[in-house]
Amino acid sequence: MKEAVTRETMQKIISEYFAAIRAMDCARWVATFAEDAVSYDPADSPPVRGHENLRRFFTAVTAAFQKVGLTEDHVFVVGNSAAVKWTGQGTGRNGRDVGFAGIDIIEVNPQGKIQTVRAYWDMAGMLARLQE
């Protein structure tokens, strides 16, 4: 059985993860993850493993934006996992505004770092709307 983290720890790490995205702060965002973390973003994409690859991913996604952020609408914590329904807003480098939404399933390790993220959203559709 996995060692459980507290509900407070879960809330803190989830808040920090989303705050780092809103700040477009790559180093801060990567710091929320375990060294060997895996992200599936979106969920049907190949896994992004480890801090260096997470940095590359964050940089590539945020490069399309002047400003982008996700807001946690609803957070459902069960043990070391959480489902987070979020809403995103952004302004592309071309000045176009875009809204999008999704759900992240986040698993946290006993040290209070994100171990796995599975993000359910339409990244391709959002990027296409930025280019319309």
C-alpha positions in Angstrom: 0.0 0.0 0.0 1.2 3.5 -0.9 2.1 5.9 1.9 -0.6 8.6 1.9 0.1 12.3 1.8 -2.2 14.6 3.6 -5.1 16.4 2.0 -3.3 19.7 2.7 -0.2 18.5 0.9 -2.4 17.5 -2.1 -4.1 20.9 -2.2 -0.7 22.7 -1.9 1.0 20.8 -4.7 -2.0 21.2 -7.0 -2.3 24.9 -6.3 1.4 25.3 -7.0 1.3 23.3 -10.2 -1.5 25.6 -11.6 0.0 28.8 -10.2 3.3 28.0 -12.0 1.4 27.6 -15.3 -0.4 30.9 -14.8 3.0 32.6 -14.1 4.4 30.8 -17.2 7.3 29.8 -14.9 8.9 26.7 -16.3 11.3 26.1 -13.4 8.6 26.5 -10.8 6.3 24.2 -12.7 9.0 21.5 -13.1 9.8 21.7 -9.4 6.3 20.4 -8.6 7.3 17.1 -10.2 9.3 14.1 -8.9 12.6 13.6 -10.9 11.2 10.5 -12.5 7.7 11.9 -13.1 5.7 11.0 -16.2 3.2 13.3 -17.9 0.7 12.2 -20.6 -0.4 15.6 -21.9 -2.8 15.1 -23.6 -3.6 11.7 -22.2 -3.3 9.8 -25.5 0.1 11.3 -26.3 3.5 9.6 -25.7 4.8 10.0 -22.1 7.0 12.9 -21.2 9.5 11.5 -18.6 11.8 13.4 -16.2 12.6 17.0 -15.5 14.5 17.8 -18.7 11.7 16.5 -21.0 9.1 18.3 -18.9 11.1 21.5 -19.4 11.1 21.0 -23.1 7.3 20.3 -23.1 6.4 23.3 -21.1 8.6 25.6 -23.2 7.1 24.2 -26.4 3.5 24.7 -25.3 4.0 28.1 -23.8 6.0 29.4 -26.8 2.6 29.8 -28.7 1.4 32.3 -26.1 1.9 35.8 -24.9 0.0 34.8 -21.8 -1.7 31.5 -20.8 -3.1 30.1 -17.6 -5.3 27.4 -16.2 -7.7 27.9 -13.3 -8.7 25.0 -11.1 -12.5 24.9 -11.2 -13.0 21.8 -9.1 -10.5 19.6 -7.3 -11.4 16.1 -6.1 -8.8 14.5 -3.9 -8.8 10.8 -3.0 -5.7 9.6 -1.2 -2.6 10.5 -3.3 -4.6 11.2 -6.4 -6.8 14.1 -7.6 -9.0 14.8 -10.5 -8.9 18.5 -11.4 -11.5 20.1 -13.7 -9.8 23.3 -15.1 -10.5 26.1 -17.5 -7.7 27.7 -19.6 -7.4 31.1 -21.1 -4.7 32.4 -23.3 -3.5 35.0 -25.8 -1.5 33.7 -28.6 1.7 35.4 -29.9 -0.5 36.6 -32.8 -2.9 38.4 -30.4 -5.7 35.9 -30.7 -7.5 34.9 -27.5 -8.5 31.3 -26.9 -10.4 29.5 -24.2 -10.2 25.7 -23.5 -11.0 23.3 -20.7 -9.9 19.9 -19.5 -9.4 17.5 -16.6 -6.1 16.5 -15.1 -5.6 13.3 -13.1 -2.7 13.9 -10.8 -0.9 11.3 -8.7 1.5 12.5 -6.0 4.3 10.5 -4.4 4.8 10.2 -0.6 7.4 13.0 -0.8 4.6 15.4 -2.0 5.8 15.7 -5.6 3.8 14.9 -8.7 4.5 11.4 -10.0 2.1 11.2 -12.9 -0.2 13.5 -14.8 -2.8 12.4 -17.3 -4.4 15.5 -19.0 -7.7 15.1 -20.8 -8.2 18.0 -23.2 -8.0 18.9 -26.9 -4.5 20.5 -27.3 -4.6 20.2 -31.1 -8.0 21.9 -31.3 -6.8 24.7 -29.0 -3.6 25.3 -31.1 -5.6 25.3 -34.3 -7.9 28.0 -32.9 -4.9 30.1 -32.1 -4.0 30.0 -35.8 -7.4 30.7 -37.3 
